[in-house]
Amino acid sequence: MYTVFMSTSERLIESTRELLWERGYVGTSPKAILERAGAGQGSMYHHFTGKQDLALAAIRRTAGELLTGAEAVLTGPGTPYERIEAYLRRERDVLRGCPVGRLTMDPDVVASDALRAPVDETLDRIRKLIAGIVEEGKEQGQFGPWVDGEEIAATVLATVQGGYVLARACGSPAAFDAGVRGLLSLLRS
């Protein structure tokens, strides 16, 4: 599953990332992490102080990758509308859900300031980036002067995260796609 060139700590982080996405924090036991990583029993405690420390490293990495991907699309070429459209339409595993957004539904992650912080910071940075793009679009006359960048940014994130939930509930990406099309049609008007 993992390359021979990955260190044990890397295998532990990657295993934890996968398990958090699949099972959540409570469902991710140290035993499951070790089994998936192909690591010995003492490995986790050799590299990390415990499950929460390892989970934090995994969450930070997942959040960082999500942010990097979002920034690449949102700061890429195109008009403000085109960049927001590219973000909304970018390739996603819709039925699997957002690896960061799903953490907000995990009561143990939400209850921990340390585990919740990278999730909140990532979503906040994406929201601020989108808000800035909307303001840029207003300056260029692409969006009406009445449009509020912060509110549109919150709506974009709500559409993406809510679209994941709806798609998972019905077992089809169609609900996600419909939400994206609806939001884009509102932004065009």
Helices and strands as residue ranges (DSSP letters): H 8-23, H 30-37, H 43-47, H 51-74, H 80-89, G 101-105, H 107-111, H 113-139, H 149-170, H 174-188
